[in-house]
Amino acid sequence: MLSSLVLVGASLATHASAAACSRSFLESATTTYLKAQAAGQPSLLTLSPTVSYAENDTPMEISKGVLASPMTIDYSRSIYDSEACTAFTELNAASSPHPYVIHTRIVFASDSISTIESVVTDDGDWIFNATAHLNYAKQEKWDPIPEAARDTRATLKAAADAYLDQWGNPSHPVPLGTPCARLEGGMYTGTGNQSAANTCLMGAFPSPLKIGNRRYVIDETLGAVSIFNEFPFIEATAEDKAMPSSNLFRVQGGLIRYIHECTVCATRNCGR
């Protein structure tokens, strides 16, 4: 699944480099991406001639994807990885005629977008409910973390990886904070407050699951990590098929506080 998501206006072109780029560049690029998605106009983006575009692990022409469909964006949250020159955006379009919750990862190379990949969920995907997702996501606070209190990239990555590694080994330690809330589709484990009763603990899966093909966006300023991955969903008609999935984490002091998951179903309403 080649891809990532980022958009850049021509006026931003001089600020990106092949290896790293500034946070302000990524913030401006993400603003352009959101404008492009709202308008359904991919032409607003500065794309590499060899740009890779994919939705749900399926390469396609950008003009035929969801990015070419205008929608009302009711909420968005973005994180920025200056070291890797990548950006991640979670957007909710609950009030659009066709509701979506979309996770997008954008990769920049030099002055243009080299990769855009999105996990696009809608009705029939894992516990999908855009209205409930919007309600819960807007309650959370992901404020910038004071510089002296920020975790390292290694700490952030290790915490997020531990959560996915536990799916293959239930005894694997996961640094879950208290409180912690998990948002899967439209299902939330939190109570809308900071009660210690809010937990992200999970029971063991019926069989161990190996989560592969992980692609990261790591933001030390927000204590956030995005991992695009392949989830080996167990469905009646697709026991061995890995499904496109994305997990977004908020980590503070080495402990996971929030988790958002978007997973595509091969079979409509999988898991219900």
Secondary structure, 3 states (H helix, E strand, C coil): CCCCCCCCCHHHHHHECCCCECHHHHHHHHHHHHHHHHHCCHHHCCEEEEEEEEECCEECCHHHCHHHCCCCCCEEEEEEECCCCEEEEEEECCCCCCCCEEEEEEEEECCEEEEEEEEEECCCCCCCCHHHHHHHHHHCCCCCCCHHHCCCHHHHHHHHHHHHHCCCCCCCCCCEEEEEEEEECCEECCCCCCCCCCCCCCCCCCCCCCCEEEEEEEECCCCEEEEEEEECCCCCCCCCCCEEEEEEEEEECCEEEEEEEEECCCCCCCCC
